[in-house]
Amino acid sequence: MIKVLFVCLGNICRSPLAEAIFDQKIKNLGISTYLKSDSAGTSDFHIGELPDERTIKCAQAHSIPVNHRGRQVNRTDFRDFDYIIAMDDSNLRNLNNLKVRYGFPEKEIFLMRDFAMGEQGLSVPDPYYGGEDGFLEIYRILDDAIDHFLNKVKENHQIYA
């Protein structure tokens, strides 16, 4: 089983939406027996909370169920997940610091948009302080980046659907 962890700051906007999109895509592709995902935040701001209502509304508009409660990244995530994917540079830096502190200095941490052609180094913007349009924009960004990521994972792990 290949395990993927999507990470943002509070784990109520970007990362739970990425997790939901990913889960729907692997289900539609018939490869959910090979892959598993979760999401987490680098902060402890929203532990135990449901995703932002705009995240849920955006996912529902695309017929994607969201089933998640906010949690914070922990030491075992660096051991248990094959892919840890940050939504932006700030969380990438936080994760790279945590992996050293937790004893996993060799663990590679990825930036979500690095998988999409021509978007290397770009962040998935945080829509929290904006309106619903920001959530629709991150949906579009995540939908595309996750397609590219899945193609890479299927190729790397020889998963054929």
C-alpha positions in Angstrom: 0.0 0.0 0.0 1.4 3.4 -1.0 0.5 6.1 1.5 0.2 9.8 0.6 0.0 12.7 3.1 -1.2 16.1 2.0 -0.1 19.0 4.3 -1.1 22.6 4.7 -1.1 24.9 7.7 -4.4 24.3 9.5 -5.7 21.2 7.8 -9.1 22.7 7.1 -8.8 24.1 3.5 -6.2 22.9 1.0 -5.0 19.6 2.4 -8.4 18.0 3.1 -9.6 19.1 -0.3 -6.4 17.5 -1.9 -7.1 14.4 0.1 -10.8 14.3 -1.0 -9.9 14.9 -4.7 -7.1 12.2 -4.6 -9.4 9.7 -3.0 -12.1 10.3 -5.6 -9.6 10.0 -8.4 -8.1 6.7 -7.2 -11.6 5.3 -6.7 -12.7 6.3 -10.2 -9.5 4.8 -11.6 -10.1 1.5 -9.7 -6.7 1.7 -7.9 -7.8 2.5 -4.3 -6.5 -0.9 -3.2 -3.0 0.3 -4.0 -3.1 3.8 -2.5 -4.2 5.5 0.7 -4.3 9.1 1.6 -4.6 11.4 4.6 -4.0 15.1 5.3 -2.6 17.1 8.2 -1.5 20.5 9.2 1.8 21.8 10.4 0.0 23.9 13.1 -2.3 22.8 15.9 -4.9 25.5 15.1 -7.8 23.2 14.0 -7.2 19.8 15.6 -10.4 17.8 15.6 -12.3 20.3 13.5 -14.2 19.6 10.3 -12.9 21.2 7.2 -13.8 24.8 6.4 -17.4 25.0 5.2 -16.2 26.5 1.9 -14.0 23.5 1.4 -16.9 21.2 1.9 -19.1 23.3 -0.4 -16.5 23.3 -3.1 -16.0 19.6 -2.9 -19.8 19.0 -2.9 -20.1 21.2 -6.0 -17.7 18.6 -7.7 -19.6 15.6 -6.3 -16.6 14.8 -4.0 -17.2 13.6 -0.4 -15.0 15.1 2.3 -14.5 12.9 5.4 -11.8 14.4 7.6 -11.1 16.0 11.0 -8.2 18.3 11.4 -5.0 16.9 12.8 -1.3 18.0 13.2 1.6 16.3 11.5 3.4 14.0 13.9 6.6 11.9 14.0 5.0 8.7 12.8 3.9 10.4 9.6 7.5 10.6 8.4 7.8 6.9 9.0 4.4 5.8 7.7 3.9 7.9 4.5 5.7 7.2 1.2 4.8 10.7 -0.1 4.5 13.8 2.0 3.2 16.7 -0.1 3.3 20.3 1.1 0.9 22.9 -0.3 3.3 25.9 -0.1 6.9 26.9 0.7 6.2 27.8 4.3 4.8 24.3 5.1 7.6 22.7 3.0 10.2 24.5 5.2 8.3 23.4 8.4 8.1 19.8 7.2 11.8 19.8 6.3 12.6 21.1 9.8 10.4 18.5 11.4 11.8 15.6 9.5 15.3 16.4 10.9 14.0 16.9 14.4 12.0 13.6 14.3 15.0 11.6 13.0 14.1 11.2 9.3 16.6 13.5 7.6 16.6 11.6 4.3 12.8 11.7 3.9 11.9 13.6 0.7 9.2 16.2 1.0 7.4 17.3 -2.1 5.6 20.6 -3.1 2.2 19.9 -4.6 2.5 22.0 -7.8 6.0 20.6 -8.6 4.1 17.7 -10.3 2.3 19.9 -12.7 4.1 20.9 -15.9 5.3 24.6 -15.8 4.2 25.1 -12.2 7.4 23.9 -10.4 8.1 26.0 -7.3 4.6 27.5 -7.1 2.4 27.3 -4.0 -1.2 26.3 -3.8 -2.5 29.6 -2.5 -4.3 29.6 0.9 -7.9 30.6 0.3 -8.8 30.9 4.0 -9.1 34.7 4.2 -10.8 35.1 0.8 -14.2 34.1 -0.6 -15.5 31.1 -2.3 -13.7 31.9 -5.6 -10.4 31.1 -3.9 -11.7 27.7 -3.1 -12.7 27.1 -6.7 -9.3 28.2 -7.8 -7.5 25.8 -5.4 -9.8 23.0 -6.6 -8.7 23.7 -10.2 -5.0 23.8 -9.1 -5.2 20.6 -7.0 -7.3 18.7 -9.6 -4.6 19.3 -12.2 -1.6 18.7 -9.9 -3.0 15.5 -8.5 -3.6 14.2 -12.0 0.1 14.7 -12.7 1.1 13.3 -9.3 -1.0 10.1 -9.9 0.6 9.6 -13.3 4.0 9.8 -11.6 3.0 7.4 -8.8 1.4 4.9 -11.2 4.6 4.9 -13.4 7.0 4.7 -10.4 5.1 1.9 -8.7 3.9 0.1 -11.9 0.2 0.5 -11.1 -1.9 -0.2 -14.2 -5.6 0.5 -14.1 
